[in-house]
Amino acid sequence: MRYRMITIIAAAYAVTTVMAGCSGGPSPSAPPAPPSNTSSSARQLPYAGAPKVANPLPDSVLSGSPCDALTPAQVRDALGSEVPAKADTLAGIGPMCSWSNLDNGAVISVFFTVSSKDGLSGQYANVKPKAQVWKELPAIQGFPAVANVSPSGGNPKEFCEVNVGISDTATVDASLILSDSKKGKTDPCSVTPHVADAAISTLRQKAGA
């Protein structure tokens, strides 16, 4: 069960990120492909209506593991209990970390996107026009953020992803699957920003900001 939930959330994120990096994206049946790194060099960032990151964090904050982005207490607050972290790497995307509560079905994940160089611009250009859900959020600790569910990203009543632009070329992303008791009762895009906020707090401390 734990592996299945992590696989679902990783696959959902992979599809969303590939769409952000490659115009039009692959068909749902295609295997994940590395995001394109050409658009940021070919266009001036930001583009497609994405906001500029006024006070970016240095790239060095993404040098560690996403598993260190949330403390045990923050994981407990999000999932209802402390659970071990599950580290992985998505080809062409970067490192990810997931935490799964097997008792209630909730899953949270944090991703550091180190392969795609378009930041939020790729999301605005390629995910926004096709998204099942697209919400521009209030800035998270001064950084622009959006909540979304791509067409292949999952059930919007259960799943949400939040992308936070820490620079014009990079995002830190959090995703969440609601616990069984909250499905159909809580908007997942109202909860996922709290996970993203916790991750940004850790990265700001790392940067001394």
N, C-alpha and C positions, 0 to 999 in steps of 0.2 A: 504493500500500500504506500509506504513512504517513497519508494523509488518511483512508483507510478505518478504520484503527485508532483515530485520534483521534475520528472520528465515532462509532464504536462506544462508546468510553468516555464521551464526552460525552452520548450518548443514554441510556446506562445511568444516568449520574448525574442527568440531567434527570428521568427517570422516578422515581427514588428521592426526589429533592427535592420534586417535585410531590406525591408521595404523602405526604410529611412535612407539607406545607403545606395540603393539601386532604383532608379526611376522605374516605377511600374511594378517592381518586385517580381519574384518568381511565382509560378502557380502553386497552390496549396500542396500539390503532390510532389513538387520538386524538392530535392534535398537542400538543406540550408547552404547558402553560398556566402562567401566573405563579402562584407559591404564594400562598396566602391570607395576608394580614397581619392578619386580624381576630382570630384565636384568642388571640394573646398579649395583646391589649387586652381581650378578653372573659374571659380566665382569668388567675389569678395564676400566674406562673412560679416554679419549674418545676411541671409536672403530669405525669400519666400514669406516675408512678414514676421519672421522670428525676431524676438527682441534681442538687443545687444546686451551682453553681460558687462555691466559697468565696472565691477570690481572683481575680476576673475581670481580664482584660486590657482596656485602654481600646479603644473602637471605632476610635480613630485608627490602630491597628495594621493595620487592613484597608483603609486608604486607598491603599496602593500596589498594585503588580502581583504576582499570585501567581508570576510568573516570577522574582521576586527572592527567593522563599521558599526556594529550594534553590541552593546554590553549585555551580559546575561539578564540584567534587570529590564532592559528595553525589550529583549526577546520575550521575557515573561509577561510584560505589560501587553505586548501585541498578540501573544498566542495563548495566554492563560497559564502557562507553565514554562519552566526552563527546559529547553531541548537542545541537543547537540547540533552543531553546525555541519553542513554538508558542502564542501568546497568542490568546484568543478571549473572547467574552462570551456567556453563555447568558441569553436574555431571561427576566426574572422571577426570575433566580437570582443572577447576578453574574459577576465575572471568573473565568476559569480559565486554566490554563497546562498544557500537556502536553509531554512529552519522549518521543520514540519512537526505539527502536533498530531500524533496518530490517534489520540483520543477524541479530538473534536474536528479533525479534518482541515484545520487552518494551516496555511503555508505562507511564509513571507520570504522574499528574496531581495538581494542587493546585487547590482551589476556595476562594474567599472568598464565603460566602453573605451578601450584603448586602440582599437583598430579603425573605427570610423572617425573621420576628422571633420564632420559637418556640424557637430553639436546639435542644438535644437533646430537648426535650419533644415536638416534632413527630415525631421519629424514634421515640420510645417509643410515642406514641399511634397512629401510622399505619403505620410500617414494621415494627416488631417483631411485631405479630400475624400478618403475612403473609410475613415474611422466610424465604428459603431457609436463610440463615445469620444468626444473631444471637449475638454474643459480647460480653459486657461485659468490657472490658479493664482491666488495672491502670491507674491514673491515669498519663497521659503528662505528666511534669513538673508534676504536681499538678493537672492538668485531667482531668475525667472523659471517658471515650472508649468508643466501641462500634465493633465491626467487624460489617459486615453485607453481605448480598447480597439485594437485593429480588427478587421474582418475575420481573421483567423486567430485572434488573440485569446478567445475564450468567451464564456457567457458573461455579458456585462452585469448580470445580477449577482455574479459570484466573484468576478475577477476584475482587477484594475491595475494599470501600470502608471507610474508617475516618473516623468523625466525632468531632471533639474539641470539647468545649464550652469556649470561651474566655470565655464569659459566659452568663448564662441566656437571652440572646436571639440569640446568634451561635455558629456553629461554623466551624472550619477543617477542611476535608475533603481527604483524600488517597485516591486510588484507584490500582489497579495491575492490569495484565495480565501474567502470568508470561511469561518467555521460553519459546521452544519446547522447550528442553532440560529445563525444570523443570516443564512441564505434566504433571500426573498423578503427580508425584514430591514436590512441595512444596505445603504449604497456603498459598495466597496470603494468607490472613488472619494468617499468622505473619510475613509479610514487610512487608505494607503499614504496620503500626504504626511501622516504622523510618522510612518516608518521612514519616509524620505527625509523628514526633518531631523530625526535621530541620527541618520547616517551623515547628514551635512554637518551636524554639531561635532561629530567625531573628526571629520575631515578639516573643519575649521580649527579645531584644537591642534591637530597635527601640523597645520600650516602656521600656527601661532596667530591666527586672525581673531 
